[in-house]
Amino acid sequence: SFIGKDTVPAQRLRDAILSPEELASAYQQCLHLIKRMYHECKLIHADFSEYNLLWFEDTVYVIDVAQSVE
């Protein structure tokens, strides 16, 4: 589904300008996402990078999950 507000899409993490606190939060969220994808879904995202992560309202979202492998 669409991630953003109104017609403005969420920024890729690559393009987001984050404060030190937001950066630390994004890092912790990424670690949690990797662990969750592996333990709950048995998947590894083959391109888990700042290009396939979105930053919206202080939350990291993973996109292009089709690149995941078991």
C-alpha positions as CSV (number, residue, x, y, z in Angstrom):
1,S,0.0,0.0,0.0
2,F,1.0,3.6,-0.3
3,I,3.3,5.0,2.4
4,G,3.2,8.7,2.6
5,K,0.8,11.5,3.2
6,D,-1.8,12.7,0.8
7,T,0.0,12.3,-2.6
8,V,3.6,12.8,-1.3
9,P,5.4,9.5,-0.9
10,A,7.7,8.7,2.0
11,Q,11.4,9.4,1.5
12,R,13.9,6.6,0.9
13,L,16.1,6.3,3.9
14,R,18.9,7.2,1.5
15,D,17.5,10.6,0.9
16,A,16.2,11.4,4.4
17,I,18.1,13.9,6.5
18,L,18.0,12.6,10.0
19,S,19.1,14.0,13.3
20,P,21.5,12.0,15.4
21,E,18.5,10.7,17.5
22,E,16.5,9.8,14.4
23,L,19.6,8.1,12.9
24,A,20.0,6.0,16.1
25,S,16.3,5.1,16.0
26,A,16.4,4.1,12.3
27,Y,19.4,1.9,13.0
28,Q,17.7,0.1,15.9
29,Q,14.5,-0.3,13.7
30,C,16.6,-1.8,10.9
31,L,18.1,-4.3,13.3
32,H,14.7,-5.2,14.6
33,L,13.3,-5.5,11.0
34,I,16.1,-7.9,10.0
35,K,15.6,-10.1,13.0
36,R,11.8,-10.1,12.6
37,M,12.0,-11.0,8.9
38,Y,14.3,-13.9,9.7
39,H,12.7,-15.3,12.8
40,E,9.0,-14.8,11.9
41,C,9.1,-15.1,8.1
42,K,12.3,-17.2,7.6
43,L,13.4,-14.6,5.0
44,I,16.5,-12.7,4.2
45,H,16.1,-9.5,2.1
46,A,18.6,-9.8,-0.7
47,D,19.0,-6.0,-1.0
48,F,18.4,-4.6,2.5
49,S,19.8,-1.2,1.8
50,E,19.0,2.5,2.2
51,Y,17.4,2.4,-1.2
52,N,14.8,-0.2,-0.2
53,L,13.9,1.4,3.2
54,L,11.5,4.2,3.6
55,W,11.4,6.8,6.4
56,F,8.0,8.1,7.3
57,E,6.8,9.6,10.5
58,D,9.9,8.4,12.4
59,T,9.4,4.8,11.2
60,V,11.4,2.6,8.8
61,Y,9.5,0.6,6.3
62,V,11.0,-2.2,4.1
63,I,10.0,-2.2,0.5
64,D,10.8,-4.6,-2.4
65,V,10.4,-7.6,-0.3
66,A,10.1,-9.7,-3.5
67,Q,13.9,-9.7,-3.4
68,S,13.8,-11.8,-0.2
69,V,15.0,-15.4,-0.2
70,E,14.3,-18.2,2.2
